[in-house]
Amino acid sequence: MKEIMLDFGAILSDLFHALRSGAKKVLIALAVLTALLTALVLYLMTPHTEIRSLTGFRCYFVPRCEVNYQSYHRDNDLYNMGIYKLNGQDAARFVYWAQENGWSPMPLSDEALTSGMLNEETCPEAAEIKQVTQGLWKQPNGMALFVFDSQTATLYIRKMPR
């Protein structure tokens, strides 16, 4: 046991001397790199970037995320769900942008209603989405459903997991 403690002490001593030499700069560089990567990941997980990456719309203000879950958070749900409240100015811009980019006016088509994405048994928010009467919607490639409620400035994003 005494030998193990002596070896451990020698290892700590060697580590201390290495830190005093050039290895200290390497550790500082690694710490800075780790901080930058953490900041990048946190930025990529914001509602702002989620909306832009999925719909193409660039929010000027940070939307408030009301619901955001992955499909594995619920037992029988196969889709991810995000509900975002947009700022009033972003909401007005969104309506104009969506009309220019081929979004359809509400109500949802029968195909969108029966596609399985709005199954109320697995997605409690589906009933809320189905009640939207004023707004726009889009279903690109059948892999996602985007619904914008212009009365409440709410954007619903329902999509297949990546």
C-alpha positions in Angstrom: 0.0 0.0 0.0 2.9 2.3 0.8 4.3 1.7 -2.6 1.0 2.7 -4.3 0.9 5.9 -2.3 4.5 6.8 -3.2 3.7 6.1 -6.9 0.6 8.3 -6.7 2.7 11.0 -5.1 5.2 10.8 -7.9 2.5 11.0 -10.5 1.1 14.1 -8.8 4.5 15.6 -8.6 5.2 14.9 -12.3 1.8 16.4 -13.2 2.5 19.6 -11.2 5.9 20.0 -12.9 4.4 19.5 -16.4 1.8 22.1 -15.6 4.5 24.6 -14.7 6.1 24.0 -18.1 4.5 24.3 -21.5 1.6 21.9 -20.8 -0.1 24.8 -19.0 -0.6 26.5 -22.3 -2.1 23.4 -23.8 -4.6 23.0 -20.9 -5.6 26.7 -21.2 -6.1 26.2 -25.0 -8.3 23.1 -24.3 -10.3 25.0 -21.7 -11.0 27.8 -24.2 -11.9 25.4 -27.0 -14.3 23.6 -24.6 -15.9 26.9 -23.6 -16.3 27.9 -27.3 -17.9 24.5 -28.2 -20.2 24.7 -25.3 -21.4 28.2 -26.4 -21.9 27.0 -29.9 -24.0 24.0 -28.8 -26.1 26.2 -26.5 -26.7 28.6 -29.4 -27.7 25.8 -31.8 -30.3 24.6 -29.2 -32.2 27.9 -29.0 -35.7 28.4 -30.4 -34.4 31.0 -32.8 -32.1 28.5 -34.5 -34.6 25.7 -34.4 -37.2 27.8 -36.2 -34.7 29.0 -38.8 -33.3 25.5 -39.5 -36.7 23.9 -40.0 -38.8 26.6 -41.6 -36.2 29.0 -43.0 -37.7 32.0 -41.2 -35.3 34.2 -39.3 -36.6 35.7 -36.1 -35.3 39.1 -35.1 -36.4 38.5 -31.5 -36.0 35.4 -29.5 -39.2 33.4 -29.5 -40.6 32.0 -26.2 -40.5 28.2 -26.2 -43.7 26.8 -24.6 -43.3 23.1 -25.5 -40.3 21.3 -26.8 -40.0 17.5 -26.5 -38.4 14.8 -28.5 -40.3 11.7 -29.5 -38.6 9.5 -26.9 -40.1 11.6 -24.1 -43.5 10.1 -24.8 -44.1 6.4 -25.0 -46.1 6.0 -28.2 -45.3 9.3 -30.0 -43.2 9.0 -33.1 -42.8 12.8 -33.7 -41.0 15.7 -32.1 -43.1 18.7 -31.0 -42.2 22.4 -30.6 -44.5 25.3 -29.7 -43.1 28.8 -30.0 -44.6 32.2 -29.2 -43.3 34.9 -31.6 -42.9 38.5 -30.8 -45.5 40.8 -32.4 -43.1 42.2 -35.0 -41.8 38.8 -35.9 -45.4 37.5 -36.1 -46.3 40.2 -38.7 -43.1 39.5 -40.6 -43.8 35.7 -40.4 -47.2 36.0 -42.1 -45.8 38.0 -45.0 -42.8 35.6 -45.3 -45.0 32.5 -45.1 -47.3 33.8 -47.8 -44.3 34.5 -50.0 -42.9 31.0 -49.4 -45.9 28.9 -50.3 -47.6 28.3 -47.0 -51.3 27.6 -47.3 -54.0 29.5 -45.4 -55.9 27.6 -42.7 -57.8 25.2 -42.4 -55.6 22.2 -42.6 -56.1 19.8 -45.5 -57.7 16.4 -45.0 -54.3 14.8 -45.8 -52.6 16.8 -43.1 -55.3 16.0 -40.6 -55.1 12.2 -41.3 -51.4 11.9 -41.7 -50.9 10.6 -38.2 -48.9 13.7 -37.0 -52.0 15.0 -35.3 -53.0 11.9 -33.4 -54.6 13.2 -30.1 -53.9 10.0 -28.3 -50.2 10.4 -28.5 -49.9 14.2 -28.8 -52.1 16.3 -26.4 -51.2 19.4 -28.4 -52.8 18.0 -31.5 -56.3 19.2 -30.4 -54.9 22.7 -30.0 -53.4 22.7 -33.5 -56.6 21.4 -35.0 -58.5 24.3 -33.5 -56.4 27.0 -35.3 -58.7 28.8 -37.6 -56.7 31.8 -38.7 -53.1 31.4 -39.9 -51.0 29.5 -42.3 -49.6 25.9 -42.5 -47.1 23.9 -44.5 -46.3 20.2 -44.7 -43.0 19.7 -46.5 -42.3 16.2 -47.8 -44.8 14.7 -45.3 -42.0 14.6 -42.7 -43.1 17.7 -40.8 -46.1 19.9 -40.2 -45.8 23.6 -39.5 -48.8 25.6 -38.3 -48.8 29.3 -37.5 -51.7 30.7 -35.5 -51.9 34.4 -36.5 -54.3 35.2 -33.7 -51.9 34.1 -30.9 -48.6 34.4 -32.8 -47.9 30.8 -32.1 -45.8 28.5 -34.3 -46.4 24.8 -34.0 -43.6 22.5 -35.4 -44.4 18.8 -35.5 -41.6 16.7 -37.2 -40.1 13.3 -37.6 -37.0 12.8 -35.5 -33.7 13.2 -37.3 
